[in-house]
Structure formats: structure tokens, C-alpha cells
Amino acid sequence: MTQRFRSAVGSLAFCLAFAPCAAPAALDRGPLVALQAQLSLAAEHAPGRVGIAVEDLATGMESGVNASDSLPAASTIKIPVMVEVFKQMESGTIDLGTVVHLENRDRDWGWGDMADAPAGTKRTVKQLLWLMITQSDNTATNELIRLVGRTHINATMAGLGLPDTRVGDYIRSQTETIRYALRTSPHDMVRLLDAIARDRLVDEWSSNEMLSILEGQTHNGLLPVPLPKDVKIAHKTGSLHDTLNDVGIVFANHEPYVIAVMTTELPSLDSGRAFIHHVSRLTFDGINHFETWREGEGIAAFTTGAPLAATGASQLAPDLQMWDRAPAGVDGAASAPDATAPNASLPNVIPTAAPL
């Protein structure tokens, strides 16, 4: 793909997400423009304060409403915590087999079985990662925050150019301050998930491991609900008493996309749930229409130079890469740990690819 076309796509992404401007002639129409109008209309009738960001991974084109607004992250902040864990594994400071002992200060009674575990309970980093993301265990999260350090998490997010994402405290779900201590924006979440989807976050191995963990999510009552049952989604939810969020990578046909929908100041969680369902379906349909339109217009997908280990191929578009992945638990992909075996043998080899 030519640099000229990359620039054109970037210009349209800015037009759609941030301000009215003159879009390139070949890209100023079609389903993504229609999707933007639908998202804007949905936001106008939202039950509370909302932010939406969407990126088509095949082309890099973006859309959104209030995408850069700083909002309560709730449990979506666990993705940045996971990223910092893998960053420190890449540097050799810790590994998946590192054992962490539960301390009383780690406990949060908001969600997760680890809060009831005796002090001194042993879990490996791998087990805590799976509990944190797939079960949304707050105590497991606090153990990992203590292990890697809040200042390091925040420094990594700043270094990635994500100014709205910050861990200001441990997870204390019973306090009102949690909505101010844990912050992010839809734009930041989409950028972070984009890097995971493209195998560019920390290194390729780390990106694939993080993707596998996100695919193991067990809280599936938001973004996945209106989608066809055979559509895979790697995602993380978050909730407070007036906040519902869901952010993820959706593997839709040959046009995968990243989506972040954040809602707060809701009159009820049911109203936020209905809003996220509506936006999720609008986006799924819009991206599918865009794929057909893009191919009919002869607009190519972005390509990457990173080879796929499974095939040795290179220069494959991200939409094709999405479908060349081995599913979790197959051919060396990550699988859920056995929580009853904290000292089980785990891989410790961390590739030395250059970090993002």
C-alpha cells in the first residue's frame, strides 16, 4: 500500500473521530461514514455519559464519539496491568512461574474468590493473570499491581502515548474514589488493543499470550450478546454501580475490528447494558457492510511486514492474520492454568523482540 493511501486513511480517521474536515474523494462515503452517523445518533440518546471508539483493523480507519474523554475505567484497567506484567517478563524481572503470596492488603471484596483465600496463599503470575482477566478477580489484580508497581504501569502507558490511562490506586471497589483512581478513554483502549491484535505490544509472543487470555473472558453479557454465536471476541468488561464498559477485538468475517464502549452516570445498569448491546450490533453490521464496500471499491487492506510463524508468510493483511491464529490451547497457544497446581511447570522463555 502506498504512503499516499496510508495518509488518506489517516486523514479520514481524524475526520470521523474528531472534527469535520475534507475527506479524500475515494473514502468520503460508504458504510463507515454511515456508521459514524449511527453512533453519533445513538450517543445523543444515551442513558448517561458515553464514549465510543471503533477501528477497522484491515484498514486502520477509525470512528467514534467522545473517544478521547477520560472516563472511569472500572475493570478495563486490568488490561494495562496485564501489559505491564508482560513488559516486565520481557525484561526478565519476572516470569509466568513467579510465585506471589497473598497479603491482607491485597484483598478487595468487590469481586473474586481470592478475597476469601487465606493470607499467604500462593499463586503463579500465570494463574493471577487468568484470574484477573477471565474472572475479573480484584484481589488477584491487586497482587499483580503490587508485584509490578503502579508507577511502572503508568509510565508504560505514558510511553505508549496513552495519556488518559492511569492507575491511581489499588482496586478498592467499596470506595467512591475508585471512579477517579482508575481512568482511561475509549481511544486509549482501542490503541492498546490494536497493538495486541497486530502482535506489536511488548513482543509477538506477549501479544499472542495476552490475546489468548482475553479470549478466555467469562463475563460475556455486553459486547458479545447481540453478535452471532460463532463470532470470536477477545475482550474485557468493567462495571461500577453506575458504570458499564466493554472493550475488545471482534473477529468479524475477514474484517476484524477493535471496539471500546464506555458508559457512566447511568440511571441503571440495565440501561447501560442495552446501550452497549445496541452499539455493538450497529458496529458489527457497519463493519461487515464496509468490508463488502471496500472490496467493491478496490481499496486494499493494510499490510504488515511481520512474518507468521505458522506459515512463514509475510506481508499478510491484518484481516488475514486474524484467521491464521491457532485457537487457545492449540499448537502452543496459551491455555487456562490449573488453579489447584500453583507450582505447575510453566514456560519461562521470553523472546527478545524489540518492544513497541
Secondary structure as the mmCIF struct_conf table of DSSP 4:
data_model
#
loop_
_struct_conf.conf_type_id
_struct_conf.id
_struct_conf.beg_label_comp_id
_struct_conf.beg_label_asym_id
_struct_conf.beg_label_seq_id
_struct_conf.end_label_comp_id
_struct_conf.end_label_asym_id
_struct_conf.end_label_seq_id
HELX_RH_AL_P HELX_RH_AL_P1 GLN A 3 ALA A 17
TURN_TY1_P TURN_TY1_P1 PHE A 18 PHE A 18
HELX_RH_3T_P HELX_RH_3T_P1 ALA A 25 LEU A 27
BEND BEND1 ASP A 28 GLY A 30
HELX_RH_AL_P HELX_RH_AL_P2 PRO A 31 GLU A 44
TURN_TY1_P TURN_TY1_P2 HIS A 45 HIS A 45
BEND BEND2 PRO A 47 GLY A 48
STRN STRN1 ARG A 49 ASP A 56
TURN_TY1_P TURN_TY1_P3 LEU A 57 THR A 59
STRN STRN2 GLU A 62 VAL A 65
BEND BEND3 ASN A 66 ASN A 66
TURN_TY1_P TURN_TY1_P4 ALA A 67 SER A 68
STRN STRN3 LEU A 71 PRO A 72
HELX_RH_3T_P HELX_RH_3T_P2 ALA A 74 ILE A 77
HELX_RH_AL_P HELX_RH_AL_P3 LYS A 78 GLU A 90
TURN_TY1_P TURN_TY1_P5 SER A 91 GLY A 92
BEND BEND4 THR A 93 THR A 93
TURN_TY1_P TURN_TY1_P6 LEU A 96 GLY A 97
STRN STRN4 VAL A 99 HIS A 101
HELX_RH_3T_P HELX_RH_3T_P3 ASN A 104 ASP A 106
BEND BEND5 TRP A 109 TRP A 111
HELX_RH_3T_P HELX_RH_3T_P4 ASP A 113 ASP A 116
BEND BEND6 ALA A 117 ALA A 117
HELX_LH_PP_P HELX_LH_PP_P1 PRO A 118 PRO A 118
TURN_TY1_P TURN_TY1_P7 ALA A 119 GLY A 120
STRN STRN5 LYS A 122 THR A 124
HELX_RH_AL_P HELX_RH_AL_P4 VAL A 125 THR A 134
BEND BEND7 GLN A 135 GLN A 135
HELX_RH_AL_P HELX_RH_AL_P5 ASN A 138 VAL A 148
HELX_RH_AL_P HELX_RH_AL_P6 ARG A 150 GLY A 159
TURN_TY1_P TURN_TY1_P8 LEU A 160 GLY A 161
TURN_TY1_P TURN_TY1_P9 PRO A 163 ASP A 164
STRN STRN6 ARG A 166 VAL A 167
BEND BEND8 ASP A 169 ASP A 169
TURN_TY1_P TURN_TY1_P10 SER A 173 GLN A 174
BEND BEND9 THR A 175 THR A 175
TURN_TY1_P TURN_TY1_P11 GLU A 176 THR A 177
HELX_RH_AL_P HELX_RH_AL_P7 ILE A 178 ALA A 181
STRN STRN7 LEU A 182 THR A 184
HELX_RH_AL_P HELX_RH_AL_P8 PRO A 186 ALA A 197
TURN_TY1_P TURN_TY1_P12 ARG A 198 ASP A 199
BEND BEND10 LEU A 201 VAL A 202
HELX_RH_AL_P HELX_RH_AL_P9 GLU A 204 GLU A 215
TURN_TY1_P TURN_TY1_P13 GLY A 216 GLY A 216
BEND BEND11 GLY A 221 LEU A 222
TURN_TY1_P TURN_TY1_P14 LEU A 223 PRO A 226
BEND BEND12 LEU A 227 LEU A 227
TURN_TY1_P TURN_TY1_P15 LYS A 229 ASP A 230
STRN STRN8 LYS A 232 LEU A 240
TURN_TY1_P TURN_TY1_P16 HIS A 241 ASP A 242
STRN STRN9 THR A 243 PHE A 251
TURN_TY1_P TURN_TY1_P17 ASN A 253 HIS A 254
STRN STRN10 TYR A 257 THR A 264
BEND BEND13 GLU A 265 GLU A 265
BEND BEND14 PRO A 267 PRO A 267
HELX_RH_AL_P HELX_RH_AL_P10 LEU A 269 GLU A 297
TURN_TY1_P TURN_TY1_P18 GLY A 298 GLY A 298
HELX_LH_PP_P HELX_LH_PP_P2 ILE A 299 PHE A 302
HELX_LH_PP_P HELX_LH_PP_P3 ALA A 306 LEU A 308
TURN_TY1_P TURN_TY1_P19 ALA A 309 THR A 311
BEND BEND15 GLN A 315 GLN A 315
HELX_RH_AL_P HELX_RH_AL_P11 PRO A 318 TRP A 323
TURN_TY1_P TURN_TY1_P20 ASP A 324 ASP A 324
BEND BEND16 ARG A 325 ARG A 325
HELX_LH_PP_P HELX_LH_PP_P4 ALA A 326 PRO A 327
TURN_TY1_P TURN_TY1_P21 ALA A 328 GLY A 329
BEND BEND17 VAL A 330 VAL A 330
TURN_TY1_P TURN_TY1_P22 ASP A 331 GLY A 332
TURN_TY1_P TURN_TY1_P23 ALA A 339 THR A 340
TURN_TY1_P TURN_TY1_P24 PRO A 342 ASN A 343
HELX_LH_PP_P HELX_LH_PP_P5 ALA A 353 PRO A 355
#
